[in-house]
Amino acid sequence: MKFLLKTSFLVLISLAAFESYAQKRKPRKEVVVVSRGRVVKKVHKTHVVVAHKGVDYRYVNGVFYKPRNSKFVVVGAPVGVRVRTLPVSHIRIYVRSNPFYYYNGIFYRKIVNSDEYEVVQPPVGARVSELPEGTEMIILDGQKYFELDGYYYQEVITNSNELNYEVVRNP
């Protein structure tokens, strides 16, 4: 009986310690995708100002904000803008042996001999498994396309029977 009481007591102490630890743990960071066109009053304090063609964009984890009066609007990344950090959830894609980095409809390329990445036009032939919010389906000459920021994608089925979207030339 004493053994059972001691064991029960130790189990209760262990559970209490675990519960205390679990409450002190920091929650995992969540990746939140912000839709193009959304207007916000403030940009997250960790933003970086990225100047490009006379505009001081705010950049936070793959999202570009363009100043509009006293607010900011979420925009697609301007081609040619350079950043030092890629979004946390980016993926690497190879197109004809060339590496690109993709996140939320934006393609980046590493600048040689630099610690920067440049936003580039979506490379024809690149395949992605998802398209961001705001992508529009359109039918041209009986063909279904998906358009985002003036670039076009078509559905393709991979060898493993998965749906992907491939960048195609402007129809």
Long-range contacts (C-beta under 8 A, 24 or more apart in sequence): 29-88, 31-61, 31-88, 31-89, 33-104, 33-132, 33-133, 34-63, 34-74, 35-74, 35-132, 35-133, 35-134, 36-74, 36-75, 36-76, 36-132, 36-133, 36-134, 36-149, 37-73, 37-74, 37-134, 38-73, 38-74, 39-68, 39-71, 39-72, 39-73, 39-74, 40-65, 40-71, 40-72, 40-73, 40-74, 41-70, 41-71, 41-72, 42-72, 43-72, 48-83, 48-84, 48-85, 50-81, 50-82, 50-83, 52-78, 52-80, 52-81, 53-78, 53-80, 57-81, 59-83, 61-87, 61-88, 62-86, 62-87, 62-88, 62-89, 62-90, 62-103, 62-104, 62-106, 63-87, 63-104, 76-105, 76-106, 76-148, 76-149, 77-106, 77-119, 78-119, 79-119, 79-120, 79-121, 80-118, 80-119, 81-118, 81-119, 82-111, 82-116, 82-117, 82-118, 82-119, 83-108, 83-116, 83-117, 83-119, 84-115, 84-116, 84-117, 85-117, 86-117, 91-128, 93-126, 93-127, 93-128, 95-123, 95-124, 95-125, 95-126, 96-125, 98-123, 100-126, 102-126, 102-128, 104-132, 105-131, 105-132, 105-134, 105-135, 105-148, 105-149, 121-151, 122-151, 122-153, 122-167, 123-167, 124-167, 124-168, 124-169, 125-166, 125-167, 126-166, 126-167, 127-156, 127-158, 127-164, 127-165, 127-166, 127-167, 128-153, 128-164, 128-165, 129-162, 129-163, 129-164, 129-165, 130-165, 131-165, 140-171, 141-171, 143-171, 145-171
